[in-house]
C-alpha cells in the first residue's frame, strides 16, 4: 500500500482483509447497513417524505396550510398510507389521524362499460381513522358584509380580497361557459374510477368557535360511505352525484365552547355526557344526491316535444335522505333553540338588504337548482323530549313515536317576487305523550300529521306569515287547568325562544296561523272539587268529563306584529261535529252506582225518536247509526252519556295585558370594572357617608291593574240533547270554579244561541 494515500481503495482492503477472514467482516458490515436501512425505511423514510411533501405543497398552495406527518406508498399493492394529515385555513380545518388509500390497478378496465353505472367495480378504496371537520368562520361572507356596510376591510387583506374577487369572477365565467360531458365513457376519470368506497372510524363534524357559547358537534363511531354517479333525473342534465352509506352510534350535541370569551349564564336544562344531546341513534343511513346541471336548451316547438319529454324537463334535483334506526332519541326546547339562533346568526348573518329576484336561466346557461330537499324517516320506535327550565327546575314533554314516522323539509334556492317559502311537513305514528307534571298523562293518538309553511318577504323587516296545520287522528287528550301555566312556561320563556332581551333594531313582525283538526277525538277533563286531582298511576279517584266527537277544528292566530304591545288579542274558533259529553265517576264516589242505574233504566225505557212524516206518500229511508270510535270512554267502563250535540261552535276572544320582565339579570348589565368594585367593596373599610333613606316601596294591588277581557260565544244546533244529572252539574260547577280561581282578572261573557 502506498504510504502517500490517505484512504485505502477496495483492492487494498481486499489484501488487508484476506488473511483476516474477510467474509465474516463483510457480513457484519452488510448486516449493520441493512439494519440501519430497514430502521430508516420503517421509522424515518415516511416522515421525511411527508416533510418534503409538506414543504412542496405549501410552497405551491397559498390559500391554507397543509401538513403531512408521514407518507408512504407501495406500487405492487397499490397502497398509499398517510398519518397526521391536516388542512387549516381561515374558515375551517380538516384533520386525519391516519389512513390508507388502495388503488386496484390490476382490475380489468373496460372503456366501453356503461356510463355512470352505480354497480361498477370499486377500484379506489379509502380508510380513515380519527377524522375531524371543523367550521369556525365565514371570512368571505363577513368581508362581503364589510363591503356592503362601507367598513374598512379588516378581515381579509386588500390584496387577498382582490385575488379572491378575480378567482370568483373566473369561476363565474367557467360556470357560465360550462360544457356538457361527452358521451364517450373513456373521456372522464369516472369511467376509470366509477365507484369510491370510504370507511371512516371515529369521526366528528363541528360548527362553532370561542365567540359562541356552544359548539354544534356530530360524532359517530364508524361510517361506511360509497360515492358514485348515475344517470340524471332529467335528460337535460349531465349526471347525478350519489353518496350513500351508514353511520353507527351517531350523536349530535351542543358542547360548551372551550375558551369562550363571554359569560356563560344560560345553562342547559339537561347535560348528557359532554353537553346537551340534540339527537342520537344507534345506526343512521344516508343517501345524498345532486344533479350536475346541464345547459338550458334553445326554444323548441312545443308540438314536437312529447309528453314524456316534458315530464323529464324538471329542475335539477338536490337532496338528502336520512333513515334512523333503533335507539333514536331527539331532544329540543327553548334553550336548544336559542343556541340554534346564535349559531345561525354567526354563520349566516343578515345583511339587511332587499333580496334580489332570481333570474331565469336563459338558453346556453346552466340550469338552476330550485330547492334542497331533506327527508328523515324513522324505521323503529323513537322518543322526542321537549325540555325547558322553570324556576331552575327541568320540565319535559316526553313523546313516544312509532316506526314509520317521517319529516320532510323543502328549502328554496331561488327568490321570487314575494320572497321564498320553506316548508316542513311530516307525520308521527302511534303518539304517546306525557309531561313531567304530577298528572303525567297528556295525549295519545294514532297519527299526528303537521305541515308548516314559512313566508319570508324580500325585505327583511316586512311582516312574515307562518302557517301551521296539524291533523290528529284517533286522539285522546287529558286536560287539567294546571297545564295552562305549564305550556305558557314552555312556549313563552320571556316571550321569545330565540332571545331573552327584546331588541327593536332586529324586531321583525310576524304572525302564526294555526289550524288544528282532530278526527275522532276524546278530550277528557278532571272535574274534582277544589281543583284536587288524584295523580296516582292506577285506580285514580277522579271525576272525569269527556267531550267525544268525530271532528274538531280549531283555528287561531298568534300575532306578533307590534314591538312590546300594551295588549295582545287572540281569537280562537272551535267547530265540532257529532259531539257527545260523557261523565265518569270513580268507584269510591257515592253517586257512581245510582248514576249508572239511572242511566241504564233511562236508556232502556227511552222511546225511539219520532220519525218525520214522508212527503207525498213515499216512505222515508231509515236513519242508520254509524258506530263511533271510542278509546277510553266506553259505556262498559262506567261512562254515561250526558250531552249530544250534532254541531257545536265556540268562539273565544281573549285580550290580555302582557307582563314584561321589569329587571333583567343585573350581572349582565354590569361591566367588569363594576363587578370588580362590587366584589372588593366588602374588603375595604366603610366610608363615612350620610345615611340614605330607603326608597319607598310601591305596592301593586292586582285590583288596580286594568282587567283582561275574555269574550266567549257558544252556538249549539237545535238537535242538541242534554241529560241533567246531579253529578254532572257538580262537575260543571267544579270546572267553572277552577277556571275562575285562576283567572280572577278576566271578564267572562257567555252568549248562547
Residue pairs with C-beta under 8 A, 6 or more apart in sequence:
1 8
1 12
1 15
1 16
5 12
8 16
14 22
17 25
17 26
45 72
46 70
46 71
46 72
46 81
46 83
47 69
47 70
49 70
49 71
49 72
50 68
50 69
50 70
50 71
50 82
50 83
50 84
51 68
53 68
53 71
54 66
54 67
54 68
57 66
57 68
58 65
58 66
63 89
64 87
64 88
64 89
64 90
65 87
65 88
65 89
66 85
66 86
66 87
67 84
67 85
67 86
67 87
67 88
68 82
68 84
68 85
69 82
69 83
69 84
69 85
70 81
70 82
70 83
70 84
71 80
71 81
71 82
71 83
72 80
72 81
72 82
73 79
73 80
73 81
74 80
77 102
78 102
78 103
78 104
78 105
78 106
79 100
79 101
79 102
80 100
80 101
80 102
80 103
81 98
81 99
81 100
81 101
82 96
82 98
82 99
82 100
82 101
83 97
83 98
83 99
84 96
84 97
84 98
85 95
85 96
85 99
86 93
86 94
86 95
86 96
87 93
87 94
90 137
90 139
90 156
91 135
91 136
91 137
91 138
91 139
91 140
92 133
92 134
92 135
92 136
92 137
93 132
93 133
93 134
93 136
94 132
94 133
94 134
95 130
95 131
95 132
95 134
96 128
96 129
96 130
96 131
96 132
97 129
97 130
97 131
98 128
98 129
98 130
99 126
99 127
99 128
99 129
100 126
100 127
101 124
101 125
101 126
101 127
102 124
102 125
102 126
103 123
103 124
104 121
104 122
104 123
104 124
104 125
105 123
107 121
107 123
109 192
111 185
111 186
111 191
112 185
113 120
113 185
113 191
113 194
114 120
114 185
115 183
115 185
115 191
116 190
116 194
116 228
116 229
116 230
116 231
116 239
116 240
117 194
117 230
118 194
118 195
118 228
118 229
118 230
118 242
120 194
120 195
120 228
121 194
121 195
122 195
122 196
122 197
123 192
123 193
123 194
123 195
124 193
124 195
124 196
124 197
125 196
125 197
125 199
126 196
126 197
126 198
126 199
127 198
127 199
127 201
128 198
128 199
128 200
128 201
128 203
129 200
129 201
129 202
130 201
130 202
130 203
131 200
131 201
131 202
131 203
131 204
132 203
132 204
132 205
132 206
133 203
133 204
133 205
133 206
134 204
134 205
134 206
134 207
135 206
135 207
135 347
136 206
136 207
136 208
136 209
137 209
138 347
139 155
139 156
140 156
140 164
141 348
141 349
142 155
142 349
143 153
143 155
143 156
143 161
144 351
145 349
145 351
146 152
146 153
146 154
146 155
147 153
148 351
148 353
153 161
156 164
175 366
176 365
176 366
178 293
178 295
178 366
180 238
180 294
180 295
181 187
181 188
181 238
181 239
185 191
190 229
194 228
194 229
195 226
195 227
195 228
196 226
196 227
196 228
197 224
197 225
197 226
197 227
198 223
198 224
198 225
198 226
198 227
198 245
199 222
199 223
199 224
199 225
200 220
200 222
200 223
200 225
201 221
201 222
201 223
202 220
202 221
202 222
203 219
203 220
203 223
204 217
204 218
204 219
204 220
205 217
205 218
206 215
206 216
206 217
206 218
207 215
207 216
207 217
207 343
207 347
208 214
208 215
208 216
208 217
208 257
208 343
209 215
209 257
210 257
210 258
210 259
210 260
210 261
211 257
211 260
211 261
211 262
211 346
212 257
212 260
212 342
212 343
212 346
213 256
213 257
213 260
213 262
213 264
213 266
213 339
213 342
214 254
214 255
214 256
214 257
214 275
214 276
214 339
214 342
214 343
215 254
215 255
215 256
215 257
216 252
216 253
216 254
216 278
216 339
216 343
217 252
217 253
217 254
217 255
217 274
217 275
218 250
218 251
218 252
218 253
219 249
219 250
219 251
219 253
220 247
220 248
220 249
220 250
220 251
220 284
221 248
221 249
222 247
222 248
222 249
223 245
223 246
223 247
223 248
224 245
224 246
225 243
225 244
225 245
226 242
226 243
226 244
226 245
227 241
227 242
227 243
228 242
229 239
229 240
229 241
229 242
230 239
230 240
230 242
231 239
231 240
232 238
232 239
232 240
232 291
232 292
232 294
232 316
232 317
233 240
233 291
233 312
233 314
233 316
233 317
234 291
234 294
234 312
234 313
234 314
234 315
234 316
235 309
235 312
236 294
236 295
236 296
236 297
236 312
236 313
236 367
237 291
237 292
237 293
237 294
237 316
237 367
238 291
238 292
238 293
238 294
239 291
239 292
240 289
240 290
240 291
240 292
240 317
241 288
241 289
241 290
241 291
241 292
242 287
242 288
242 289
243 286
243 287
243 288
243 289
244 285
244 286
244 287
244 288
245 285
245 286
246 283
246 284
246 285
246 286
247 283
247 284
247 285
247 286
248 282
248 283
248 284
249 282
249 283
250 279
250 280
250 281
250 283
250 284
251 277
251 279
251 280
252 277
252 278
252 279
252 280
253 272
253 273
253 274
253 275
253 276
253 277
253 278
254 268
254 275
254 276
254 278
254 336
254 339
255 274
255 275
256 264
256 275
263 667
263 668
265 665
265 667
265 668
266 335
266 338
267 335
267 389
268 275
268 276
268 335
268 336
269 276
269 333
269 335
269 387
269 388
269 389
269 394
269 395
269 396
270 276
270 331
270 387
270 394
272 331
276 331
276 335
276 336
276 339
277 329
277 331
278 330
278 331
278 332
278 336
279 328
279 329
279 330
279 331
280 327
280 328
280 329
281 324
281 325
281 326
281 327
281 328
281 329
282 325
282 326
282 327
282 328
283 324
283 325
283 326
284 322
284 323
284 324
284 325
285 322
285 323
285 325
286 320
286 321
286 322
286 323
287 320
287 321
287 323
288 319
288 320
288 321
289 317
289 318
289 319
289 320
289 321
290 316
290 317
290 318
290 319
290 369
291 316
291 317
291 318
291 369
292 316
293 316
293 366
293 367
293 368
293 369
294 366
294 367
295 363
295 364
295 365
295 366
295 367
296 361
296 362
296 363
296 364
296 365
296 366
296 367
297 363
298 363
298 364
299 363
315 367
315 368
315 369
315 370
315 371
316 367
316 368
316 369
316 370
317 369
317 373
318 369
318 371
318 372
318 373
318 413
319 372
319 373
319 374
319 375
320 372
320 373
320 374
320 375
321 375
321 376
321 377
322 374
322 375
322 376
322 377
323 376
323 377
323 378
323 379
324 376
324 377
324 378
324 379
324 380
324 382
325 379
325 380
326 380
326 381
327 380
328 378
328 380
328 382
328 383
329 382
329 383
329 384
329 385
330 382
330 383
330 384
330 385
331 384
331 385
331 387
332 384
332 385
332 386
332 387
333 386
333 387
333 388
333 490
334 388
334 490
334 493
334 497
335 387
335 388
335 389
336 387
337 497
337 498
338 497
338 498
338 499
338 500
340 498
341 497
341 498
341 499
350 460
352 460
352 461
353 460
354 458
354 459
354 460
355 415
355 419
355 458
355 459
356 415
356 458
357 415
357 416
357 417
357 458
358 368
358 414
358 415
358 416
360 368
361 367
361 368
368 413
368 414
369 413
370 412
370 413
370 414
371 410
371 411
371 412
371 413
371 414
372 410
372 411
372 413
373 408
373 409
373 410
373 411
374 407
374 408
374 409
374 410
374 411
375 406
375 407
375 408
375 409
376 406
376 407
376 408
376 426
377 405
377 406
378 401
378 403
378 404
378 405
378 406
379 403
379 404
380 403
381 400
381 401
381 402
381 403
382 400
382 401
382 405
383 398
383 399
383 400
383 401
384 398
384 399
384 401
385 396
385 397
385 398
385 399
386 396
386 397
386 399
386 490
387 394
387 395
387 396
388 394
388 395
388 396
388 489
388 490
388 493
389 395
390 489
390 493
394 436
395 435
395 436
395 437
395 486
395 489
395 490
396 435
396 436
397 433
397 434
397 435
397 436
397 442
397 490
398 433
398 434
398 435
398 436
399 428
399 431
399 432
399 433
400 430
400 431
400 432
400 433
401 428
401 429
401 430
401 431
402 429
402 430
402 431
403 429
404 429
405 426
405 427
405 428
405 429
406 426
406 427
407 424
407 425
407 426
408 423
408 424
408 425
408 426
409 422
409 423
409 424
410 422
410 423
410 424
411 422
412 420
412 421
412 422
414 420
415 458
417 458
418 455
418 457
418 458
419 455
419 456
419 457
419 458
420 456
421 453
421 454
421 455
421 456
422 453
422 454
422 456
423 451
423 452
423 453
423 454
424 450
424 451
424 452
424 454
425 449
425 450
425 451
425 452
426 449
426 450
427 447
427 448
427 449
427 450
428 447
428 448
428 449
429 446
429 447
430 446
430 447
431 443
431 444
431 445
431 446
431 447
431 448
432 443
432 444
433 442
433 443
433 444
434 440
434 441
434 442
435 442
435 483
435 486
437 482
437 483
437 486
438 533
438 535
439 478
439 480
439 482
439 526
439 533
439 535
440 535
441 478
442 477
442 478
442 483
443 475
443 476
443 477
443 478
444 475
444 476
444 631
445 472
445 473
445 474
445 475
445 476
446 473
446 474
446 475
447 471
447 472
447 473
447 474
448 470
448 471
448 472
448 473
448 475
449 470
449 471
449 472
449 473
450 468
450 469
450 470
450 471
451 468
451 469
451 470
452 466
452 467
452 468
452 469
453 466
453 467
454 464
454 466
455 464
455 465
455 466
455 467
456 464
457 463
457 464
460 508
461 507
461 508
461 509
462 509
463 509
463 510
463 511
463 561
464 508
464 509
464 510
464 511
465 510
465 511
465 513
466 510
466 511
466 512
466 513
467 512
467 513
467 515
468 512
468 513
468 514
468 515
469 514
469 515
469 516
469 517
470 514
470 515
470 516
470 517
471 516
471 517
471 518
471 519
472 516
472 517
472 518
472 519
472 521
473 519
473 520
474 519
474 520
474 521
474 629
474 631
475 518
475 520
475 521
475 522
476 521
476 522
476 524
476 631
476 632
477 521
477 522
477 523
477 524
478 524
478 526
479 523
479 524
479 525
479 526
480 525
480 526
480 533
481 531
481 738
481 739
481 742
484 742
493 500
494 500
494 661
495 502
495 658
495 660
496 502
500 664
501 664
502 563
502 564
502 660
504 563
507 563
509 560
509 561
509 562
510 560
510 561
511 557
511 558
511 559
511 560
511 561
512 557
512 558
512 560
513 557
514 554
514 555
514 556
514 557
514 558
515 553
515 554
515 555
516 552
516 553
516 554
516 555
517 551
517 552
517 553
517 554
518 549
518 551
518 552
518 553
518 554
519 550
519 551
520 549
520 550
520 551
520 628
520 629
521 547
521 548
521 549
521 552
522 546
522 547
522 548
522 630
522 631
522 632
522 633
523 546
523 547
523 548
523 552
524 544
524 545
524 546
524 632
524 633
525 544
525 545
525 546
525 547
525 735
526 533
526 542
526 543
526 544
527 542
527 543
527 544
527 545
527 731
527 732
527 734
527 735
528 534
528 542
528 543
528 734
529 730
529 734
530 734
531 734
531 737
531 738
531 741
533 542
534 540
534 541
534 542
539 586
539 587
540 586
541 586
541 587
541 588
541 589
542 586
543 583
543 584
543 585
543 586
543 589
543 727
543 731
543 734
544 583
544 584
545 581
545 582
545 583
545 728
545 731
545 732
545 735
546 581
546 582
546 583
546 584
546 632
546 633
546 639
547 576
547 579
547 580
547 581
548 579
548 580
548 581
548 582
548 628
548 630
548 633
549 576
549 577
549 578
549 579
549 580
549 648
550 577
550 578
550 579
550 628
551 575
551 576
551 577
551 578
552 574
552 575
552 576
552 579
553 573
553 574
553 575
553 576
554 572
554 573
554 574
555 572
555 573
556 570
556 571
556 572
556 573
557 570
557 571
558 570
559 568
559 569
559 570
564 660
565 658
566 657
567 655
567 656
567 657
567 658
568 655
568 656
568 657
568 658
569 653
569 654
569 655
570 653
570 654
571 651
571 652
571 653
571 654
572 650
572 651
572 652
572 653
572 654
573 649
573 650
573 651
574 648
574 649
574 650
574 651
574 652
575 647
575 648
575 649
575 650
576 645
576 647
576 648
576 649
576 650
577 646
577 647
577 648
578 628
578 646
579 644
579 645
579 646
579 648
580 628
580 641
580 643
580 644
580 645
581 641
581 642
581 643
581 644
581 645
582 633
582 639
582 640
582 641
582 642
583 595
583 639
583 640
583 642
583 725
583 727
583 728
583 731
584 633
584 637
584 638
584 639
584 640
585 591
585 592
585 595
585 638
585 727
586 592
589 727
591 726
591 727
592 638
595 640
595 725
595 727
596 638
596 640
598 725
599 640
599 641
599 723
599 725
602 723
611 620
612 620
614 620
632 639
633 639
635 641
640 725
641 723
642 722
642 723
642 724
642 725
642 728
643 720
643 721
643 722
643 723
644 719
644 720
644 721
644 722
645 716
645 717
645 719
645 720
646 717
646 719
646 720
647 716
647 717
648 714
648 715
648 716
648 717
649 713
649 714
649 715
649 716
650 712
650 713
650 714
650 715
651 712
651 713
651 714
652 710
652 711
652 712
652 713
653 709
653 710
653 711
653 712
653 713
654 708
654 709
654 710
654 711
655 708
655 709
655 710
655 711
656 708
656 709
657 705
657 706
657 708
667 675
670 678
702 744
702 745
705 745
707 745
707 746
707 747
708 743
708 745
708 746
708 747
709 746
709 747
710 743
710 746
710 747
710 748
710 749
711 749
712 748
712 749
712 750
712 751
713 750
713 751
713 753
714 750
714 751
714 752
714 753
715 752
715 753
716 752
716 753
740 746
740 748
